[in-house]
């Protein structure tokens, strides 16, 4: 039982050799599905493709999460929430349990978090990495599972009350007029995707108060200029520009932008052979920033209800306009791709400033890909990048800066649980 009295679904049993073989086969299938031969949604830049494959082979937890995201076609918000919860759980468990092999602890924490987050999935999939890590480390000490649960439960409590499981309620949309979002072809969704996404509880204190500049005024000279820019760009795309748009498309059935940035970061961390504790802390802060960036983008989208280029161009310039990419079913301003990419680049630049130009170049490419795709105005992308960097700064200030906030600002402990269970926000030295 967990501290709130709910049944704990993650209990590991001592497997027979046949059972362990079944788990190993399932894990191998998940890894194979993440190979470049099967994955076509990642950016075509060679190092990014190899990063995805490398991350999936060396980090089975990454492989399992991306496999579920693709198979279940989780949207970016849901994918980011899964990554954040699992990676924060791993980081917390490693920090709190220093006398057991860190790889085994991280795998066991991931197994428990995944079982809780995805209760309808085949739970044996989550057990495989923990079994493999435990086997390599010579087994686990008695009571280790309970200790990991004590470390993981506060993180899961954040997921329980973050608002993501709230009942889906239709939103009251603004009166239709030029400049306001209308349902767009070919999906013609009447309501935006994840209508309550703007209200999800943030991981990083203050992230829910970060604002963006007002959208470009409809009918202004800048608005007309941006409108023509999208139309002319779409009608004169080069092969390279089309490739950029397609590799950052990341539509339903892909690993989504959070998955791409996790692959990039995981591959870099593994290539650099960083200590386990630092690797998981970086991934924890990265994914908190990524999820909070998406929530911030949703909040801005549903504040301004800005129309998409296809609506404006068909009305003002060309009734037959067709963008290269399918227009997503939610308002345009700001670009979520741009916001999440800037947040990821900002966090990675803090930990690895020697690669800052690499991270920021990737974020800029992700942003401009939406212009090439014909689904965002330039200001959507530019302001998205700015918003994402602000979210990254908020998360880094909370978890890595001087005067770090207490953990009670991050999550609320279940009744009867000591605040001592919350450790992540405290600034602490990590081995280099």
Secondary structure, 3 states (H helix, E strand, C coil): CCCCCCCCCCCCCCCCHHHHHHHHHHHHHHHHHCCCCCCCCCCCCHHHHHHHHHHHHHCHHHHHHHHHHHHCCCCHHHHHHHHHHHHHHHHHHHHHCCCCCHHHHHHHHHHHHHHHHCCCCCCHHHHHHHHHHHHHCCCCCCCHHHHHHHHHHHHHHHHHCCCCCCCCCCCCCCCCCCCECCCCCCCCCCCCCCCCHHHCCCCCCCHHHCCCCCCCCCCCHHHHHHHHHHHHHHHCCCHHHHHHHHHCCCCCCCCHHHHHHHHHHHHHHHHCCCCHHHHHHHHHHHHHHHHHHHHHHHHHHHHHCECCHHHHHHHHCCCCCCCCCCCCCCCCCCCHHHHHHHHHHHHHHHHCHHHHHHHHHHHHHHHHHHHHCCCCCHHHHHHHHHHHHHHHHHHHHHHCCCCCCCHHHCCCCCCCCCHHHCCCCCCCCCCC
